[in-house]
Amino acid sequence: VIEQRAGNPITMSVVYLAVASRVGLLLSPVNFPRHFILKVHGEPLFVDVFERGLQMQPSQCARLAQEHSHRLTPADLLPCTLATMLVRMCNNINAAYAQQRNPLGQQRQAEVRQLVSLVGIFQKLAWEPALRNSRPA
């Protein structure tokens, strides 16, 4: 993402979260429908890193959801867990491999599915609450 200066919203959000954390800006990931955004801690303000850090109010988020043929619900603007973020990243990778239609892509799809299963196991082992306590909600 950094070297190519390009990426999808979720991978760009990972970089943005890391940088924001280093400078003391508290952000949380939001598993927005068909997109991925960040929420500013304690404020009704969201950041679309894919649009060069565009700051959005909830009404602007509703318009973005509408552009993706989705009706925004309050749950769509809630911070998500790190595990949810990882599962979504894996699902994105899986979809990319599915489009390749070759044996290596199919093997990679199986590996990604195993990774998603591991995330589910980690959540059941109560790792997620420890991770949640290490970041702002």
N, C-alpha and C positions, 0 to 999 in steps of 0.2 A: 504494500500500500504506500509506504513512504517513498521507496525508490521509484516506483512507477507513477507516483502522484495520481493514482486512480484506484478505484475499488468500488465495492458495493457498500450500501449504507451501514451494514452491521460491522464489517471489518474496519471501515473508517471510524465508526463509533468506538471501537476498542482502542484505537490509537488516541482518539480525542479524549476518552475517559482517562487514559494513562497520563496524558499531558495535563489535563485539568486537575487531576489528583496531585501531581507534582507542584502545581502553582497554587494549591489550596482551594480550588473551585470544586464545590460538591455537586456532582451530577449523578443521576441514576439512569440506567438503561430502561427504555420503554419498548416493549414488543408490539409496536404499532402495526396495524393491519397492512400487509403488503409493502411495508417500509420499516425503517427502524429509526427512532429518534432518541434524544436524551432529555431528561427533565432536570431543571435547576432546582436543587434542594431548597424547600421552603418557599418557593415562588410558583405562581401559575404560569411558568415560562418554560418553553421547550426549545430544543436546538435541533435543527436538521443539518447534520454535518455534511450530508451529500449535496446540499445546496449552499456550500461554503459557510456553514455556521449560521444559517438563517435562524433568527430568533422568532418564535411563534407563540401567540396566545392560543388558548383552547379553541377559539373561534376559527383561527387559521388552521389548526389541526383538523377541525371538522371539515373544512374545505378540502384539505389534502386527502382525507379519507374519502370524501365524495368523489374526488378525481379518480380514485381507485375503486369506484362503485361499492363503497362501504358506508354504512350509516354509523357514525361514531357513537360509542357508548362510553359512560364514565370509566368502565373497566379498561378501555383501550388506552387510557392515559395514565394508568397506574404503573409504577416502577415494576420491573420484572426481576426475577432471580438470576443469578449468574448461570445456574443450570439451564434455565429457560433460554437464555442467550446462547449458550453452547449448543443446545439441541437445535435451535433455529439455524445456527451456522452450519451444523452438520447436515441438516435438511437441505440447505442451499447447495452445499457441496454435492450431496447425493443427487439432487436434481441436475446439476451440471454434468455429472458422470452419466446419468441416465440418457442424456442427449447424445452422448458419444457413440453408443451402440457398438462397442467393441469389447473383447474379452478383458482387457486391462481395466476399462471403465466399470465392467460388471464386478470385477474383483474388488476394486476400490469402493464400490457401492456397498458390498458386503462388509468391508472394514468399517465404513462410516456407520452402518447400522449397528455393528457391535459397539462402537464408541457411544452411540446414543443409548444403547442398553446399559452401558457402564454408568452413564450419567444418572440414569434412573436408579441404579443400585446405590450410587453415592448419596442421592437424595434420601433414600430409605434408611441409610446408615446415619442420618442426621448430620451430614457434613454441611448441608446448606445453611442451617441456623448459625453455625460458626462463621461461615462466609458472610452471611447477612450482617452479623454483628461487627464485621470488620469494615463495613462501608456504610455510607448514609442511606437511609431508606427513601 
